[in-house]
Amino acid sequence: MTNANSLPYYPRFIFSCNDGKYFSTGDLDFFKFVKKRDRTYDITSFSSGDEVDIYWENDDGKTEVIAYTVDHIDIHQIKRDIDEPTKGLNMNDCTLFGKEKKWIMEIYIFLNKIK
């Protein structure tokens, strides 16, 4: 078996939450902080309407779990040549977490906090 996380390139997932929180990753290990709502198993898909829990680390080192609904998903920057530089500035991008990798596309997941 080839572990997908050992590949040198992968889609870049960008999570944009309506409460101002956000993160970006191409590292599948980072998905341990994102779970389907009230589930413990590894997440394998995202669809509009899904409810997810994100485990955020606060400044004091404590973990805060916030529930969100997937509002919509956009796909951008689909690359045929991963060595081709990305042009322009993407205002929806944010801080990258996990291992830095070349990315073959950007998958934006827009989330709404559940009240």
C-alpha positions as CSV (number, residue, x, y, z in Angstrom):
1,M,0.0,0.0,0.0
2,T,1.2,3.5,-0.8
3,N,0.3,6.0,1.9
4,A,-1.3,9.0,0.2
5,N,0.3,11.3,2.8
6,S,3.8,10.2,1.6
7,L,3.2,11.6,-1.9
8,P,5.2,14.8,-2.6
9,Y,2.0,16.5,-3.9
10,Y,-1.6,16.6,-2.9
11,P,-4.7,18.8,-3.1
12,R,-4.5,21.7,-0.8
13,F,-7.6,21.9,1.5
14,I,-8.5,25.4,2.6
15,F,-11.1,25.6,5.4
16,S,-12.8,29.0,5.7
17,C,-15.2,29.4,8.6
18,N,-17.8,32.2,8.9
19,D,-16.6,32.8,12.5
20,G,-13.3,34.1,11.3
21,K,-11.3,30.9,11.9
22,Y,-9.5,29.2,9.0
23,F,-6.7,26.9,8.1
24,S,-5.1,25.3,5.0
25,T,-3.3,21.9,4.6
26,G,-2.2,19.3,2.2
27,D,-1.2,17.0,5.0
28,L,-3.7,14.2,5.7
29,D,-2.4,13.8,9.2
30,F,-3.9,17.2,10.0
31,F,-7.4,15.8,9.3
32,K,-7.3,14.2,12.8
33,F,-8.5,17.6,13.9
34,V,-11.6,17.4,11.7
35,K,-14.3,14.8,12.3
36,K,-17.9,14.3,11.2
37,R,-20.1,15.7,13.9
38,D,-20.3,13.3,16.9
39,R,-18.1,10.7,15.2
40,T,-14.6,9.6,16.1
41,Y,-13.5,7.8,12.9
42,D,-11.3,9.5,10.2
43,I,-13.0,11.7,7.8
44,T,-13.1,10.5,4.2
45,S,-15.4,13.0,2.4
46,F,-17.0,16.4,2.5
47,S,-20.4,17.3,1.1
48,S,-22.6,20.4,1.3
49,G,-24.8,20.0,4.4
50,D,-22.3,17.8,6.3
51,E,-21.8,18.7,10.0
52,V,-18.2,18.6,11.2
53,D,-16.4,19.2,14.5
54,I,-13.1,21.0,14.3
55,Y,-10.7,20.7,17.2
56,W,-9.0,24.1,17.5
57,E,-6.0,24.7,19.8
58,N,-6.4,28.0,21.8
59,D,-3.6,30.3,22.7
60,D,-3.5,28.7,26.2
61,G,-2.9,25.2,24.6
62,K,-6.4,24.0,25.5
63,T,-8.6,22.3,22.8
64,E,-11.9,23.9,21.8
65,V,-14.3,21.8,19.7
66,I,-16.5,23.9,17.3
67,A,-19.3,22.4,15.2
68,Y,-19.8,23.6,11.6
69,T,-22.0,22.9,8.6
70,V,-20.4,22.6,5.2
71,D,-22.0,25.5,3.2
72,H,-20.3,24.9,-0.1
73,I,-17.1,23.6,-1.7
74,D,-15.2,25.3,-4.5
75,I,-12.2,23.9,-6.5
76,H,-9.6,26.2,-7.9
77,Q,-6.1,26.2,-9.5
78,I,-6.3,22.7,-11.1
79,K,-2.7,22.2,-12.3
80,R,-1.5,20.0,-15.1
81,D,2.2,21.0,-14.3
82,I,2.8,21.1,-10.6
83,D,6.1,22.9,-11.2
84,E,4.2,25.8,-12.8
85,P,4.2,28.8,-10.5
86,T,0.8,30.0,-9.2
87,K,0.0,33.4,-10.5
88,G,-1.7,36.2,-8.6
89,L,-2.7,36.6,-5.0
90,N,-5.5,34.5,-3.6
91,M,-7.4,36.5,-0.9
92,N,-9.2,33.3,0.4
93,D,-5.9,31.6,1.3
94,C,-4.6,31.4,4.8
95,T,-1.8,30.0,7.1
96,L,-0.6,26.5,6.0
97,F,-0.6,23.8,8.7
98,G,1.1,20.4,8.5
99,K,3.8,19.3,6.0
100,E,4.4,21.7,3.1
101,K,3.7,20.0,-0.3
102,K,3.4,20.9,-3.9
103,W,-0.4,21.1,-4.5
104,I,-2.2,20.0,-7.6
105,M,-5.4,21.9,-6.9
106,E,-7.0,24.0,-4.1
107,I,-10.2,22.7,-2.5
108,Y,-12.1,25.4,-0.6
109,I,-14.5,24.2,2.1
110,F,-16.7,27.0,3.4
111,L,-18.1,26.3,6.8
112,N,-20.9,27.9,8.9
113,K,-20.7,27.7,12.7
114,I,-23.6,25.8,14.3
115,K,-25.1,27.9,17.0
